């Protein structure tokens, strides 16, 4: 049987707006997790400041609103992620008035890029995906903050789709040669590919060049997407992503590495799949954090057994690897439990992680449905040694 496309990738999350779901989808909140932001929220991201002098160590989290207001909400914690306060808002007019904004990401520049010094904060998001098809040219947009997320200034359009087909979910890194690199998922290469991963780069965050394919598949219906990049202590760049419709209408998780943060090898090489010693694997919306010790911690929407059935720890498990992704991954309890996620547009969709400075614990921010609305929750838990 040929599956046309998997629905989970973005359709449920953004086309429905995440404003409400059937009451039957709501679950009782799991214990110990705390509400990050009182309003509806999606695509949580969390970072620790490392290039801002006296502010280093502060934890910043961001979410996107789900009420159509096209806002990115920036929260700050000065106590290591125990409590958060709303400190800034990105409001993008190109996503307002029903045009749609989603898929936000948060990044701190580790080095100077153009006139942006180390410590400049970046917010990237997808806008315009709800515009009428005849006028639709979805854009990845970049905003910057020079005051720890309090105020934000529009910087540039990273990429605008050349046709009515969408692109999604920008993610940033700085390559070894000092370029700002933006990865995103691109649906505009039809009829060759339903979706592929691409990247562009910039010397100043204003002009973007060298659009390059990162991951693609010769089968039109196979959809690589949702890139996330983190730098390993040895200097390599670790890229994690999902590949949908490869074996079934679900999205399994793969990774690859780059020595310089730009060259990720042959785009037709799908990379290495993430598996535990007993064959468990994860589906949909992967993100990672890397501890100072080099431990990679991965979270995804679902955990399944080797045969694809839901694992007992589905929605309650993180995967850990101490060998730069090589070999089997091991399971640890997730700080934020999301009961029974199952290819849903909110429940554990694109969660985010931040390892502690000593590498012994991890902060998680994940979304779940409460009273028919998608909300973001956070909690911190240990990373037990192997």
C-alpha positions as CSV (number, residue, x, y, z in Angstrom):
1,X,0.0,0.0,0.0
2,X,1.3,3.5,-0.9
3,X,0.7,6.1,1.8
4,X,0.2,9.6,0.4
5,X,1.7,11.4,3.4
6,X,1.8,11.2,7.2
7,X,-0.6,13.6,8.8
8,X,1.3,14.1,12.1
9,X,4.2,16.2,10.8
10,X,2.6,19.6,10.8
11,X,-1.0,19.2,9.7
12,X,-2.4,18.4,13.1
13,X,-0.2,20.8,14.9
14,X,-0.5,24.0,12.8
15,X,-3.3,23.7,10.3
16,X,-5.7,23.0,13.2
17,X,-4.2,25.8,15.1
18,X,-3.9,23.8,18.3
19,X,-6.7,26.0,19.8
20,X,-8.9,23.1,20.8
21,X,-9.3,19.4,20.6
22,X,-12.2,17.0,21.3
23,X,-12.8,16.7,25.0
24,X,-12.1,13.0,24.7
25,X,-8.5,13.8,23.9
26,X,-7.9,15.6,27.2
27,X,-6.0,13.7,29.9
28,X,-5.5,14.3,33.6
29,X,-2.4,16.3,34.2
30,X,0.6,14.2,35.2
31,X,2.1,14.9,38.6
32,X,5.1,17.2,39.3
33,X,4.9,19.2,36.1
34,X,4.4,22.9,36.2
35,X,2.5,25.2,33.8
36,X,5.0,27.3,31.9
37,X,2.6,29.9,30.4
38,X,-1.0,30.4,31.3
39,X,-2.4,30.7,27.8
40,X,-2.4,28.1,25.0
41,X,1.1,27.3,23.7
42,X,3.0,25.2,21.2
43,X,6.6,24.4,20.0
44,X,8.3,25.0,23.3
45,X,12.1,25.7,23.2
46,X,14.5,26.2,26.1
47,X,18.2,27.4,26.2
48,X,20.7,28.5,28.9
49,X,22.5,31.8,28.3
50,X,26.3,31.2,27.9
51,X,27.5,34.3,26.1
52,X,25.9,37.2,28.0
53,X,28.4,38.0,30.8
54,X,26.7,38.5,34.2
55,X,23.4,37.0,32.8
56,X,25.0,33.7,32.0
57,X,23.2,30.8,33.6
58,X,19.7,32.3,33.1
59,X,17.3,29.9,31.4
60,X,15.1,31.2,28.7
61,X,12.1,29.3,27.3
62,X,9.9,30.2,24.4
63,X,6.5,29.1,23.1
64,X,4.2,30.1,20.3
65,X,0.7,31.2,20.9
66,X,-2.2,29.2,19.4
67,X,-4.9,31.8,19.4
68,X,-4.0,33.3,16.0
69,X,-2.2,36.3,17.5
70,X,1.2,35.3,15.9
71,X,3.2,35.9,19.1
72,X,6.3,34.2,20.4
73,X,6.4,34.3,24.2
74,X,9.8,34.5,25.9
75,X,10.0,33.3,29.5
76,X,13.0,33.6,31.9
77,X,14.2,31.7,34.9
78,X,16.9,33.0,37.2
79,X,16.7,29.9,39.5
80,X,17.8,27.2,37.2
81,X,14.4,26.4,35.8
82,X,12.5,26.2,39.0
83,X,10.3,29.2,38.2
84,X,9.7,31.3,35.0
85,X,8.6,34.8,34.3
86,X,7.3,36.3,31.1
87,X,9.9,38.8,29.9
88,X,9.4,39.4,26.2
89,X,7.1,38.9,23.2
90,X,7.8,38.6,19.5
91,X,4.8,39.8,17.5
92,X,5.1,39.2,13.8
93,X,2.5,41.1,11.7
94,X,3.2,38.8,8.7
95,X,1.6,35.9,10.7
96,X,-1.3,37.9,12.1
97,X,-4.8,38.3,10.7
98,X,-5.3,34.7,10.0
99,X,-2.1,34.2,8.0
100,X,-0.6,31.9,10.6
101,X,2.6,31.7,12.6
102,X,4.1,28.5,14.0
103,X,7.2,26.4,14.7
104,X,9.2,29.0,16.6
105,X,12.8,28.4,17.8
106,X,15.1,30.2,20.2
107,X,18.9,30.5,19.8
108,X,21.8,32.4,21.4
109,X,24.7,33.4,19.1
110,X,27.9,31.8,20.4
111,X,30.1,34.1,18.2
112,X,29.8,37.4,16.3
113,X,27.8,37.2,13.1
114,X,28.0,40.5,11.2
115,X,27.0,43.3,13.6
116,X,25.4,40.8,16.0
117,X,27.8,40.1,18.9
118,X,27.9,36.9,20.9
119,X,24.9,36.6,23.2
120,X,22.4,38.1,20.6
121,X,19.2,36.1,20.9
122,X,17.5,34.8,17.7
123,X,13.9,33.9,17.3
124,X,12.9,32.1,14.1
125,X,9.4,31.0,13.0
126,X,7.3,30.1,10.0
127,X,4.7,32.6,8.9
128,X,2.0,32.8,6.2
129,X,1.1,29.1,5.9
130,X,-2.6,29.8,6.3
131,X,-2.8,32.5,3.5
132,X,-5.1,31.7,0.6
133,X,-3.3,29.3,-1.8
134,X,-3.2,31.8,-4.6
135,X,-1.3,34.3,-2.5
136,X,0.6,31.9,-0.3
137,X,4.4,32.1,-0.1
138,X,5.4,30.7,3.3
139,X,8.4,32.5,4.9
140,X,10.9,31.6,7.6
141,X,11.4,34.9,9.5
142,X,14.3,36.0,11.8
143,X,14.0,38.3,14.8
144,X,16.8,39.4,17.1
145,X,17.1,40.7,20.7
146,X,20.1,42.5,22.2
147,X,18.6,42.9,25.7
148,X,18.1,39.3,26.9
149,X,14.8,38.8,25.1
150,X,13.0,41.9,26.4
151,X,12.6,43.6,23.1
152,X,12.8,42.1,19.6
153,X,13.6,43.6,16.1
154,X,12.9,42.1,12.8
155,X,16.1,41.1,11.0
156,X,15.3,39.2,7.8
157,X,13.3,36.8,5.7
158,X,15.4,33.7,5.8
159,X,13.6,31.9,2.9
160,X,10.3,32.4,1.1
161,X,8.7,29.5,-0.7
162,X,8.7,30.1,-4.5
163,X,5.2,28.6,-4.8
164,X,2.1,27.8,-2.8
165,X,3.7,24.9,-1.0
166,X,4.8,25.4,2.6
167,X,8.1,25.2,4.4
168,X,8.4,24.7,8.2
169,X,10.3,24.8,11.4
170,X,13.6,26.7,11.2
171,X,16.5,25.7,13.4
172,X,19.8,27.6,13.9
173,X,23.5,26.8,14.4
174,X,26.7,28.6,13.7
175,X,29.2,26.7,11.5
176,X,32.9,26.4,12.2
177,X,33.6,29.1,9.6
178,X,31.3,31.6,11.4
179,X,28.2,31.4,9.2
180,X,24.8,31.5,10.7
181,X,23.0,28.4,9.4
182,X,19.3,27.9,9.2
183,X,17.8,24.4,8.6
184,X,14.2,24.0,7.6
185,X,11.7,21.5,6.1
186,X,10.8,22.3,2.5
187,X,7.7,21.2,0.6
188,X,8.2,23.4,-2.4
189,X,10.2,20.9,-4.5
190,X,7.2,19.3,-6.0
191,X,6.8,17.1,-8.0
192,X,10.3,15.8,-7.1
193,X,9.8,15.5,-3.3
194,X,6.8,15.9,-1.0
195,X,9.2,17.3,1.5
196,X,13.0,17.4,2.1
197,X,15.4,19.0,4.6
198,X,17.4,22.0,3.3
199,X,19.8,24.6,4.8
200,X,20.9,28.1,4.0
201,X,23.6,30.3,5.5
202,X,24.4,33.9,6.2
203,X,27.4,36.1,7.1
204,X,25.2,38.8,8.7
205,X,21.7,37.4,9.4
206,X,20.4,39.6,6.7
207,X,21.3,38.0,3.3
208,X,20.9,34.3,3.0
209,X,22.7,32.2,0.3
210,X,23.7,28.7,-0.8
211,X,20.4,26.8,-0.4
212,X,21.5,23.2,-0.1
213,X,19.7,19.9,0.3
214,X,20.4,18.2,3.6
215,X,18.2,15.0,3.6
216,X,15.9,13.8,0.8
217,X,14.6,10.5,-0.5
218,X,14.0,9.3,-4.1
219,X,10.5,8.2,-3.2
220,X,8.3,11.3,-3.5
221,X,6.2,10.4,-0.4
222,X,9.0,10.0,2.0
223,X,9.3,13.2,4.1
224,X,12.5,14.1,6.1
225,X,11.8,17.0,8.4
226,X,12.0,18.8,11.8
227,X,15.8,19.3,11.9
228,X,17.5,20.1,15.2
229,X,21.2,20.8,15.6
230,X,23.4,20.9,18.7
231,X,27.2,21.1,19.0
232,X,29.0,18.2,20.7
233,X,32.0,18.9,23.1
234,X,34.4,17.5,20.5
235,X,33.3,20.2,18.0
236,X,31.1,18.1,15.8
237,X,27.6,19.1,15.0
238,X,24.8,16.6,15.7
239,X,21.7,16.8,13.5
240,X,18.5,15.0,14.5
241,X,15.4,14.7,12.3
242,X,12.4,12.5,11.5
243,X,11.8,10.6,8.3
244,X,8.1,10.0,7.6
245,X,6.4,7.4,5.4
246,X,9.6,5.4,4.9
247,X,8.2,2.0,6.1
248,X,4.7,3.0,7.3
249,X,2.7,6.2,7.8
250,X,4.8,7.2,10.8
251,X,7.9,9.2,11.4
252,X,11.0,7.4,12.7
253,X,14.0,9.4,14.1
254,X,17.5,9.5,12.5
255,X,20.7,11.5,13.0
256,X,23.9,12.4,11.3
257,X,27.0,14.5,12.2
258,X,29.0,17.2,10.6
259,X,32.6,18.2,11.2
260,X,32.1,21.8,10.2
261,X,28.4,22.5,10.7
262,X,27.7,22.9,7.0
263,X,28.7,19.7,5.2
264,X,26.3,16.9,6.3
265,X,27.2,14.5,3.5
266,X,25.2,12.9,0.8
267,X,21.5,14.1,1.1
268,X,20.3,10.7,-0.1
269,X,22.0,9.1,3.0
270,X,19.2,8.9,5.6
271,X,21.7,8.7,8.4
272,X,21.5,6.4,11.5
273,X,18.3,5.4,13.2
274,X,17.9,5.8,16.9
275,X,17.3,2.4,18.6
276,X,17.6,1.0,22.1
277,X,19.3,-2.3,22.8
278,X,15.9,-4.1,22.8
279,X,14.8,-2.5,19.6
280,X,12.6,0.3,20.8
281,X,12.5,3.4,18.7
282,X,10.9,6.9,18.8
283,X,8.5,8.5,16.4
284,X,7.8,12.1,15.5
285,X,9.2,15.6,16.5
286,X,12.6,14.8,17.9
287,X,14.7,17.3,19.8
288,X,18.0,16.9,21.7
289,X,20.2,18.5,24.4
290,X,23.9,17.8,24.9
291,X,25.4,17.9,28.4
292,X,28.9,19.3,29.1
293,X,29.9,15.7,29.5
294,X,28.9,14.9,26.0
295,X,25.8,13.0,26.9
296,X,23.0,13.3,24.3
297,X,19.5,13.3,25.6
298,X,16.7,12.9,23.1
299,X,12.9,13.4,23.4
300,X,10.3,12.6,20.8
301,X,6.5,12.4,20.7
302,X,6.2,8.6,21.0
303,X,8.2,5.6,22.2
304,X,7.3,2.3,20.5
305,X,8.5,-1.3,20.7
306,X,10.5,-3.0,18.0
307,X,7.3,-4.1,16.3
308,X,5.9,-0.6,16.3
309,X,3.4,-1.1,19.1
310,X,3.3,1.6,21.8
311,X,5.8,1.0,24.5
312,X,4.9,1.0,28.2
313,X,7.0,4.2,28.6
314,X,5.3,6.1,25.8
315,X,5.1,9.7,26.7
316,X,7.2,9.1,29.9
317,X,10.6,8.4,28.5
318,X,13.7,10.1,27.2
319,X,16.6,8.4,25.4
320,X,20.2,8.9,26.3
321,X,23.5,8.1,24.5
322,X,27.0,8.7,25.7
323,X,28.8,7.8,22.5
324,X,27.9,10.6,20.1
325,X,24.9,8.6,19.0
326,X,26.8,5.4,18.2
327,X,25.4,2.1,19.4
328,X,22.2,1.6,21.4
329,X,20.4,4.3,23.3
330,X,19.1,3.8,26.8
331,X,15.9,4.9,28.5
332,X,15.4,7.2,31.4
333,X,12.2,8.7,32.9
334,X,11.0,11.9,31.4
335,X,10.6,14.8,33.8
336,X,7.3,15.8,32.1
337,X,4.9,12.9,31.7
338,X,2.4,13.2,28.8
339,X,0.0,10.3,29.1
340,X,-0.4,8.2,25.9
341,X,0.6,10.5,23.1
342,X,-0.5,8.9,19.8
343,X,0.4,11.0,16.7
344,X,-1.5,14.0,18.1
345,X,-1.0,17.6,17.2
346,X,-0.4,18.7,20.8
347,X,0.4,15.8,23.2
348,X,4.2,15.7,23.5
349,X,4.5,17.4,20.1
350,X,8.0,18.9,19.6
351,X,9.1,19.1,23.2
352,X,12.4,20.6,24.3
353,X,15.2,19.7,26.6
354,X,18.1,21.4,28.5
355,X,20.8,19.5,30.3
356,X,22.1,21.0,33.5
357,X,25.6,22.5,33.7
358,X,26.9,19.4,35.6
359,X,25.2,17.0,33.3
360,X,23.3,15.2,36.1
361,X,19.8,16.5,35.4
362,X,17.6,17.7,32.5
363,X,14.9,20.3,32.2
364,X,12.0,19.3,29.9
365,X,9.3,21.5,28.4
366,X,6.4,19.6,26.7
367,X,2.9,20.3,25.6
368,X,-0.3,18.5,26.6
369,X,-4.1,19.1,26.3
370,X,-5.9,20.5,29.3
371,X,-9.6,21.5,29.0
372,X,-9.4,21.3,25.3
373,X,-6.4,23.7,24.9
374,X,-2.7,22.9,24.3
375,X,-0.5,24.1,27.2
376,X,3.2,23.9,27.9
377,X,4.5,22.3,31.1
378,X,8.0,22.0,32.6
379,X,9.9,19.9,35.1
380,X,13.4,18.8,35.9
381,X,14.6,15.2,36.5
382,X,17.9,13.3,36.9
383,X,20.0,11.8,34.2
384,X,21.0,8.5,35.9
385,X,24.4,7.2,35.0
386,X,24.7,4.2,32.7
